[in-house]
Amino acid sequence: MKSGGSNQKFSNKVVSITLSLLAVNLVILIIFSCVGDDSTFGNPFGDCPAASNANAVDLSVFYSPFKNSMYSSPTDTVSLDEFAFNIELTPELISSSERGGFPGQAYALSCAQTFNFKNISNITVILKSPFNNLPIGTDISYLLTLADATTLDDLRDFQRTASFFNMKLTVVPPNYSQLHTQTFLFLRDGSQIVVESTSPYIQTN
């Protein structure tokens, strides 16, 4: 019986040592996968993966706020502070990214997928009805601002970008105004994709 007990203790010790070695190897693997890029120093989860080459094949328009698992509808009334004009592109991958992942390479948990959109020329938003004293047919891309303060009409570089654009109005329209627009996605081959949309009512006071 003593021999059996000794064997059990020895077996448990072997399992414990094995698990410890596996844990140490995993830590070493994560740390050394980040070495070689100064931007990852101090970040055990590395940097973000390279953007994927893609073509935009469609787009959708949504209006914030997003509540109860739904974006705002044309019948809703929302405050200007919560209101946002959102465009989502549908990417079609062309090839793998230039810097693909490899076994042992770790990426930051906060990474959002990005794309190098190869076929986009520009995106424009045109009024289908008057808004803020602007007539039908006005390009209001200059009134829509991204988080980095870039306006949509200035956006020409679609490299290393997300497929979702969240934009705020740069003007305060009359109370209970509503946007009726056509969003044009102009492609480099001369074709275009057009989406019509109607915003919720925008409450400004």
C-alpha positions in Angstrom: 0.0 0.0 0.0 2.9 2.4 0.7 4.3 1.7 -2.7 1.0 2.6 -4.3 0.8 5.8 -2.3 4.3 6.7 -3.4 3.5 6.1 -7.0 0.4 8.3 -6.7 2.5 11.2 -5.2 5.1 10.8 -7.9 2.5 10.9 -10.6 0.9 14.0 -9.1 4.3 15.7 -8.9 5.0 14.9 -12.6 1.6 16.4 -13.6 2.3 19.5 -11.6 5.8 20.0 -13.1 4.4 19.5 -16.6 1.6 22.1 -16.1 4.1 24.5 -14.7 6.5 24.1 -17.6 3.6 24.6 -20.1 2.6 27.8 -18.3 6.1 29.1 -18.4 6.5 28.3 -22.1 3.2 30.1 -22.9 4.4 33.2 -21.1 7.7 33.1 -22.9 5.9 32.6 -26.3 3.7 35.6 -25.7 6.6 37.9 -24.7 8.9 36.9 -27.5 6.2 37.2 -30.1 6.2 40.9 -29.4 9.9 41.4 -29.5 11.3 43.1 -32.6 8.7 45.9 -32.8 9.3 48.9 -30.5 5.6 49.8 -30.6 4.8 46.6 -28.7 7.3 47.1 -25.9 5.5 47.0 -22.6 2.4 45.5 -24.2 2.3 41.8 -23.7 -0.6 41.5 -26.1 1.3 43.0 -29.1 0.1 45.4 -31.7 -2.8 45.1 -34.1 -2.7 43.0 -37.2 -2.2 44.6 -40.6 -5.2 45.8 -42.6 -6.8 43.4 -45.1 -6.9 44.3 -48.7 -10.6 44.6 -49.8 -13.1 46.1 -52.2 -16.3 47.7 -51.0 -19.2 46.0 -52.5 -22.1 47.6 -50.7 -23.0 50.1 -48.0 -25.7 50.7 -45.4 -26.8 53.9 -43.5 -27.9 53.9 -39.9 -28.8 56.6 -37.4 -27.7 56.7 -33.8 -28.6 56.3 -31.0 -28.6 52.6 -30.8 -31.1 51.5 -28.2 -32.9 48.3 -27.4 -30.8 46.5 -30.0 -32.0 48.8 -32.7 -30.8 51.9 -34.5 -33.1 54.9 -34.6 -36.0 54.9 -37.2 -37.6 57.8 -39.1 -40.4 57.9 -36.6 -38.2 58.4 -33.6 -37.2 61.6 -32.0 -33.7 61.9 -30.7 -31.5 64.6 -29.2 -28.8 66.3 -31.2 -26.2 65.1 -28.7 -27.1 61.5 -29.3 -27.7 61.8 -33.0 -25.1 60.4 -35.4 -25.0 59.5 -39.1 -23.5 56.1 -39.6 -22.2 54.5 -42.8 -21.2 50.8 -42.9 -19.3 49.4 -45.8 -19.5 45.8 -46.9 -15.9 44.6 -47.6 -15.0 41.8 -50.0 -11.5 40.5 -49.3 -9.0 40.6 -52.1 -6.1 38.8 -50.5 -4.5 38.1 -47.1 -2.9 41.0 -45.3 0.8 41.7 -46.0 1.6 40.9 -42.4 -0.4 37.8 -41.5 -0.4 36.2 -38.2 1.8 33.3 -37.4 1.9 30.7 -34.5 2.8 32.5 -31.3 2.1 36.0 -32.5 -0.3 37.8 -30.1 -2.5 40.8 -30.9 -4.0 43.5 -28.8 -7.5 42.5 -27.5 -8.8 46.0 -28.4 -8.0 45.6 -32.1 -10.8 46.5 -34.5 -10.6 44.9 -37.9 -9.3 47.3 -40.6 -9.2 47.3 -44.3 -7.3 48.8 -47.3 -10.2 49.6 -49.5 -8.8 49.5 -53.0 -11.8 50.5 -55.1 -13.3 53.5 -53.3 -12.9 57.0 -54.7 -15.1 58.9 -52.3 -18.4 59.0 -50.3 -20.9 61.8 -50.7 -24.2 62.5 -49.0 -26.8 64.5 -51.0 -30.0 66.1 -49.6 -33.3 64.8 -51.0 -35.3 67.5 -49.2 -34.4 70.9 -47.7 -32.4 70.8 -44.4 -31.1 73.7 -42.3 -32.0 76.2 -45.0 -30.0 74.1 -47.6 -31.9 73.2 -50.8 -32.5 69.8 -52.4 -29.3 68.4 -54.1 -26.9 70.0 -51.7 -23.8 67.9 -50.8 -23.8 67.9 -47.0 -20.6 65.8 -46.6 -18.8 68.8 -45.2 -21.4 68.9 -42.3 -20.6 65.3 -41.2 -17.5 64.9 -39.0 -15.6 61.8 -37.9 -14.1 61.2 -34.4 -10.8 62.6 -35.6 -12.4 65.9 -36.8 -12.1 64.9 -40.5 -15.2 65.8 -42.5 -16.6 63.2 -44.9 -15.9 65.5 -47.9 -12.2 65.5 -47.0 -12.0 61.7 -46.6 -10.1 60.3 -49.6 -7.7 57.8 -47.9 -9.5 54.5 -47.4 -6.3 52.6 -46.3 -6.1 51.1 -42.8 -9.7 52.1 -42.1 -12.6 50.4 -40.4 -15.7 49.5 -42.3 -17.9 51.6 -40.0 -18.0 55.4 -40.0 -19.7 57.2 -37.1 -20.3 60.9 -37.9 -21.7 63.9 -36.0 -23.4 67.0 -37.5 -21.4 70.1 -37.3 -24.4 72.4 -37.3 -27.4 72.9 -35.1 -30.5 72.5 -37.3 -34.0 73.8 -36.4 -35.8 71.9 -33.8 -37.3 68.6 -35.0 -35.5 68.7 -38.3 -35.2 65.5 -40.3 -32.6 64.4 -42.9 -33.7 62.8 -46.2 -30.6 61.8 -48.1 -28.9 59.8 -50.8 -25.5 58.4 -49.9 -23.3 57.8 -52.9 -20.3 55.4 -52.8 -18.2 56.3 -55.8 -15.9 53.6 -57.0 -12.7 53.9 -59.0 -14.1 52.0 -62.0 -16.7 54.8 -62.5 -19.6 52.9 -61.0 -21.5 53.9 -57.9 -23.7 52.5 -55.1 -26.6 54.7 -53.9 -28.6 54.3 -50.6 -31.5 56.4 -49.7 -32.3 57.0 -46.0 -34.4 59.1 -43.6 -33.1 60.1 -40.2 -35.1 60.3 -37.0 -36.4 63.7 -36.0 -33.6 65.7 -34.4 -34.5 67.6 -31.2 -32.3 70.6 -30.6 -33.9 72.3 -27.6 
